[in-house]
């Protein structure tokens, strides 16, 4: 089989961006969690919150470092594999990425040093302020990255001269049509991801009968955030879908595997889309429900894939299955949040072994949903790299398939080693858990923990 440089370059970018995105997703939520813990500690004087903050700060540092390393690789790929993309869109994308560095990365890097090394070295108020500013910096980073990516989805505020995009209205560029919806959807996803990691860690400790005081804080705070955000994400996602149907109808048609726009669209629960024959095989569907979601009428119509030229259609399998994975994971999150909320309300949360056992395995849910969602977003935009401006196949650098294949293999090997080591180290930190030694003498005396903290303590007793 002959190798294709475009296909290999897309695989390479998909591989590296998939590794990268899980770390910013985690650190956006984790930085907010750490800042919240420190604020509560300063307000209440409860040393357990300080211990938890220092414990999670170690994990944040490792995740942040791996996110930075993988992000640098992505930047180089723009030049090595996609040089035409930089030529055509660099006047718009370049400044947006530059703003991210100036407003977010510098802020994060400056105050991250204080957060990491300022324990018992700077005044507590300054240390808490640094944690808050790191959290703000991660949000700034999400703002600019999502703005740039959203502009590629729904370009605005530019003009094309000799095939090159030039900005004419920076407000329209930054706040392009899809940006507000995608920013809200992504930030909520980041907070939800961290919430379930925290919930799973607390549940893991409770099942093991260790660190009960810390564990209950993690379970309650992680669950509380999940109860609030999981249903909210469903609402935001639905609004985002309505907007996508207006500006990227081909993507919606691929998501729903909807071929014939002259007929109301069923909600396809399962199928094997057949792009060659323009049909779905082994389809299990509910008539009219997709039209109801998109048009608010079971008889409503929206474009099908046949309404677009073949060369302008996105691939169907990625958006179709990615969307269903994302929604399925979202429904599981909502179910876990409401179940846990009921147990909390009845005062049985700390002793519900079945729930805690299941909750301890929920830590990957957010990451799976984010990866599935980005598959929908990026594949659903194809065949365009910047919609209506530059096709993916026209953005490739003058490199051979063999060159791209070689670097792809090297990336897979290096990432496997580096990121496996990072994940193993994070897991060791979680296994070690927060300790009383994590509480430093920043105006609050270190005191022994109370409650059921011994390995033999019963899981059924509430604090």
C-alpha positions, 0 to 999 in steps of 0.5 A: 500500500502506498503511503500518503503524506497527508494521511500520515501527517493527520494521524501524527497530529491527531496522535500528538494532540490527543496526548496533549489535550488531556493535560490542559483539560485536567490542569484547567480544572485542577488549578481551580480546585487547588485555589478553592482548597486554599481559599477555604483553608484561609477562611476556615483554618482547617488544615486538611484543606491545606494538606489536600492543596499541597498534595494536588499541587504536586500532581498539577506540576507533573500534569502541567509539565507534560502539557507544556512538553506536548504543546511544544511538539504541536507548534513545531508540526505547524512548520514541519508538516503544515507549512501552507497553513501558516502561510494562509492563516498565519496573519490571524492564527499567529497573533491569537497564539501570541496573545495566549503566550502573553496573557496566559503562559507568562501568568501561569509560569510566573505564579506557578513558581510561587504556588510550587515553591512558596509554601512557608516562604511567602505570606499565606495571602500571597500564596493563595493569590498565586494559586488563584492567578494560576487558575485564571491563567489556565482560563486565559489559555483556554480562551485564546486556544479556543478562539483560534480553533473556533476561527478555523471552524467558523472564520469571521472578521477577515478578508482574503487577498491572493489566497491569504487571510488578513484580519480586518476586525479583531473583535469579530476574529476573536469572538467568531460565531462558534467561539462562545459556545465552544469555550463554555462547552470546553471549560465545563468539560475541564471542570467536570473531568477534574471533578470526577478525578477528585471524586474517584480518588476520594472513593478509592481512599474510602474503599481502602479505609485510609485518609478518611477525613481527606477522602470525604472532602474530596468525595463531597467537593468532587460530587458537588461540582459534578451535580452542578455541572453534569446536567449543565453540560448537557444543556450547553451541549444542546445549545452548541449543537443548535448553533453548529447546525446553523454554521456547520450543517455538514458536520451535523449531518455526519454526526447524525449519519443523516443522508437524505435531507428531504426526510425528517431525521431519526435518532440513530442509536447504532449503525454502520455508516456506508459512505460509498453507498450513502446509507446506514447498515444495521441501523437502530433508530427512533424516527424523527427524534434527531429532527426534534433535537435540531429543529424542535419539530419531529417533522423538521428538515435539515440538510443531509450528507447527500445535499453536499458535494462528495468532496465537501463531506466530512468523514462519517465514522469519526463524528458519528461514533465520537458523538455517541461516545461523548453523549454516553459518557455524559449520561453516565456522569449525570447518573453518577452525580445524581446517585451520589447526590441522593446518597449524600442527602440520605447521609449514606455517602461515606458507607455506600460501598457499591457506589464508591466502588463504581465511583473509583473507576470513573476517573477516565470518564472526562478524558474519554468524553473530551477526546471523543468530543474533539474527534467530532469537532476536528473530523467534522470540519473536514475537508477544511483546515480553515472552513472555506479558506484552506483545505487540509490536503492543500496545507501540507508541507513539501515532505515525503510520506517516508519522512512523516512516517519516520517522525510518527514512529519516533513520536509514538515511541518517545510519547509511550516512554515519557507519558507512561513514566508521567502517569506512573509517577502521578499514580504513585503520588495518588497512592501516597496520598496527602499526609500531615507533613503537607501542612506547613506552619503558615499561620495555622498549627499542624494538628493530627487528623481526627476521624476514621483514618486508620486502615481498619476503620469502618467505611460506613461511619460518616464524619 
